[in-house]
Amino acid sequence: MGTVAELQRTCEPHANVPRDLLEWYDRERRDLPWRYAPGEPADPYRVWLSEIMLQQTTVKTVIPFFLKFTEAWPSVADLAASDEESVLQAWAGLGYYSRARNLHTCSRQVVDNFGGNFPPREADLLSLPGIGPYTAAAIASIAFGARATPVDGNIERVVARLFAVREALPNAKRQLRDLAETLTPERRAGDYAQATMDLGATVCTPKRPSCLVCPLQEACEAHSLGIAAQLPYRVAKPAKPVRRGIAFVAVSEEGKVLLRRRPDVGLLARMQEVPSTDWHDKMPVAGEALRNAPVRADWWPVPGLVVHTFTHFRLELEVYRAVVPPSAELTFWADHARCRWVPRADLVGEALPTLMRKVIAHGLAQS
């Protein structure tokens, strides 16, 4: 990026950005359940909870989960006193489940190591599970008023356009962070961070940015060059690999569904699922897979596939369904100790990831 002096000269045309953006924020800010009015003290617990939930998730999706969590656990001490299974159940459907486990562990460390109060310093926040550089800076600025610079995707986009940064992401991340830090004001740093997030979410959007109503239009180099909609550039991502498997939806004559608890480590750790084969590049041979089904029964294939996209791969599952008598034996099966029968009416309260809810819905649609 060059010397400090060069960086300062680069930023001189943008000296009024913080003022203009804060004035816009005071008029146009979004009304969100975790947000506080300018000058009103923020609850670090609610700031932390919202920031963890918002990682890789949209605001619209997060709002009902945030309200559910704060109703069940109004404080970090309440959350720390809960059990992990309850947290996973409340989180089910929000995705990226390691966040829920880290959330619970973090709450206990805040209680045990910091007396139930979130530390105000970024360095201390970074020592807590699930809190990385962005989240630490967001909490420090929004909850404690520190001059910290959180940089998420929205802020990267705004800064890339303001300075017409042509280097592609992810290589441009360091440069964008350095530029963002030059704009962070000494006062109202938290409001400024939220203002930039709001601008990126509502005006400076990825496609078709609304430059005509943008408060930073005059300072935006990309707009003056006519390339705002093209920035930031990104290195093309390779196609996601595909994994395949067979899932078994077993329904008892009493109307219960067989669930299995996933292993303690790995993808979707400790979440509930319907039993399935391992996931590999090729679809398992049906006859071979059925010999390893969780219960002896007449299994029949449900037409169609269940498709689900994870961060690093795409999953395709064939679903087999069977109705089994109450006396069905699981003891022959290696994973029987992690299985249990759950009434269909109780499935809504189980810690089932979205993938497994899709599988169950697909399997039961033919019943």
N, C-alpha and C positions, 0 to 999 in steps of 0.2 A: 504493500500500500504506500510505501515511501516513509519519509521522516515525519515527525510530529508537525513540523512547520508546513510541509506539503499537505498533510491531512487537514490542517486548519485552513489553508488557502482554498482547498477543495470545498470546504464546508461554509465558507463565508457567504455565498449566495443563498444559503439555507438558514441564515441566522434567525429569521422570524418564524421558522417552522414550528417550534414549540408553542409560541404565543398563539399563532393562528390555529393550530390544531386543538389547543386547550379551549379556545373560544368556541370553536365548532363543537367540541365535546360537551361543553356546558349547555349547549342548545340541543344537540342531537343524540346524546348518548343513549344506548340501549338500556331498557329497564330489565335487569336480570336479577334473579332471586339472591344471588351471592354478592351483588354489587351495592356499594354504599354511595350516598350523595357526597359531592365534594365537601371536604372539611369534616365529614362525619367519621368517627373512629371505626375502623374495620375490625371484624373478628378474624384473627389469623386462622382459626380452625375452619371457618367457612371459605376463606380464601384458598387455603391449602386443599380442602376437599374439592372445591370446584376446579382448581388447576389440575389435580390428579385425574378427575373425571374427564376433563376436556382434552387430555392427551389423545390425539388421533381419533377424536370423536366430535361430532357437531354439537353446537349449543342446543339445537332443538331436541336432540336425543338426550342430552345430559339433564335438562331441566327436571323432568319427572323423577329421575333417579336421585338428583340432588335433594329434592323436596322429600322423597321417601327416606333418605338417609338422615337428614336433619330432624325429621320427625321422630325417627326411631332412636337416633343418637344425637341429641342436641349439642353435645360438647365432646371434645377429644377424650375426656375421661370416661364418658359413657361408651364411646366406641372402643376404648381400650378394655373396658370391663366386659365386652361382648365376647362371644366365641367366633372363631374363624368361619365355621359352617354357616352361622347366621349372616355374616358379612358376604360370603359367597352367594348365598341365596338371594340377598337383596341386590347384589351386583349382577346376577344372571341376566343376560341380554345386553349388557353394556360392552362386552368384549374385552380382549386383552386382560385376561384374568390374573396375570401376575400383578397387575396394578392393585387388585383387591387384596391380595395376600400381603403386598408391601404396605398397603394402606393400614391394615390391621396391625402389622408389626410396628410400623412407624408410630401409630397412636400409643402403643405400649411403651415405646422408647421415649416419646415425649413426656409421658407420665413418669416413667422410672428415672430418666436422666435429666429432665428439665422441669420437674415439679408440676407437670401438666400445662406448661406454657411453652408455646413455640418460641425458639430462640430467634432474635431479630437479625443476627449476623448471617451473611450468606455462607461463610465457612462452616458454621455450626449446622445450618440447614442442610448443607451438602453431606453431612455425616449421617443423615437419616435415610432409612430405606425408601427407595422409590422417588427420591428428590434429586434431580440432576441440575445442571447449571441454569437451564431456563426456569424451572420451577422455583429454585432457590431465589433467583433474581426477581421473579414475579411476586413471591411472598414477601421478600424484603422490601420491595418498592410499594406494593399495594397495601400490605397489612401494616408496615412499619414506617413508611415514608422515606426509606433510604434511597439514595441516588444509585439505583441499580438498573440494569438494562436487560430485561428479558427479551429474547429474540425468537419468536415462533415463525411459522410459515407466513402469516399475515404481515408481520413486521418485516420479514425478509423481502416480501414482494413490494411493500411500500418504499423501502429504502432502495431497492434495486432500481425502481422507477424514478425516484427522486434524483438519484445520482447517475442514472443511465449506466448502470454497471452491466457490462457486456460479458463478463466471465460467467460461465455456466455453473449452476448448482450441480453437485454439492461443493465443487472446488471454491466457489465464491463465498462460502459461509464465513470464513474469517474476515474477509474484506467487508462484508455486509455488517458483521457484528461491530467491527471497528468504526464504521460510519455511523451506525445506530447509536453508539456510545457518545459520539460527538454531539448528538442532538438531545440527549437526555438532560432535562433541566435540573437545577439544584432543588427547586421547590416543585411540589406536586408531581414527583417522578412517577408515582403510582397511577395518578390520573392520566399522565402523559402516555404511559405504557398501554393503558386500557383504551385511550383515545386512538392510538395507532392501530391496535387490534380491531377496534370498531371500524376504523376507516378501511382497513383491508377487507373486513367481512362484509361491509355494506356499500362501499363506494369504489375503492381500489381493488376490485374483485379480479379473480384470475382471468376470466373472459369478459370482454366488453366492459372495461372499467368506465365508470360514469364521470369522466373528466370534467364535464361542464359544471357539475355541482361540487367538485372537489375543492376544499378550502386551501389546498396546496398546489393548485393548478399552476400558478405563476412561478412557483419555485421548482416545478417538476421538469427536469431535463429531458426525461423520456417523452413527456407530452410535447415539449417544444420540438423534439426531433420526429414526432409522429410514430414512435415505436413503443408506446406504453403497453399496448395489448400484447406485445411479443415478449416482454420481460416479466420475470427473470427467465433467462435461457436455462435449459436443463439438459444434462447429459441423458441420452436415451437409455431407458431401463431395459434390460433383457427380459424376454418373455418368462413368466413364472412357470416353473416345472409343475407337472400334474401328478398327483398321487391318487391311487384308487383302492377301494376296499369294499367289503360287504358288511352291512349292519343288520342285526337281528332284532326285530321288534316282536317280543314274546308277550302275548296277552293271555292271562289266565281266564278260566271260565267265570271267575268271580269279578272280572273287570279290572284286574291289576296288571301293571306293566313291569317287566323285569328291568331293573337298573343296575348298573355296575359303577363303582367308584374308581376313577382313574388313578394311576400311580401317583406317588407323592412328589415326583419330580417330572419335568418335561412339559410339553404342550398341554394346556388345560388341566394342569396338575390338581388333583384332589376334587375335581368337578365330577358331577354325575353324568353318565352316558348310558345308551343302550349298548350291549355287548357288540363288538365288531371284530373283524379280522384286523391284522396289522395293515398299515397303509403303504403300498408299494407303487412302483412305476406302472406295473401291469395289474389288471383286474384279476383277482384270484379265480381259479377254476372253481365253479359253483359246487360240483360234487365233492371236491376235496374240502372246501370251506364248510360245507354242511356237516361233514363228519366231525367238525370241531365246533358245532353250534352249542350254545349254552345249555340247551335242554333237548331231550329227544322228543320230536314232534314231527308233524307233517308240515314242512316249511314250503311256502310257495312265494315266487318272486312278485313283488309289487311293480307294475309297469312304470318305467321312467327312472331317472336318476335324481339324487339329491346332490346339488352342486354348491360348494361353499368356498369362498376365497379367504385364505389366511394371508398374513403379511408376506410370507416367502413362498407360498405355493398355493395351487388350486386343488381342491379335493373333490373327487367324484365317488359317490357311494351308491351301490346297488342295495336295495332293501329287501329283505326276506321277512315274511310275517308268519306267525303260527299261533293258533289257539291251543292252549295246553290245559290239562286238568289240574285241579288243586293239588293233587298228589305228585305232580311232576318233580323228579329228583334232579337236583343240581350237584349233588355231592360227587358225581363222577368227573365234574368239570374242574380244571385246574384253578380257575378264578372264582369258584363258587363262594369263597369267604368274603369277597368284595361285592357280592350281589344281594339284592333284596327286592321283594315285590312291593310295588307302590300303587295304591288306588289311583285310577285315572283322575279323579277329582282333586287329588293332592299333588299332581304333577306341577301345578302352577307355583307351588311353594318350594320346589326342589331347586338345587343349584345346577340347573341344566343350561349349558351354553346354547347360544342361538342355533348352532349347527345341530345339536341333538333335538332341539324342539322342532326343527325342520324335518329331521328324520322320523320322529314320532308322528308328527302330523301327516307325513307322507304315508307311513305305514298304517295308521289308523283310518286314513281316508277311505280305504277299501273295506272297512269292517261294516 
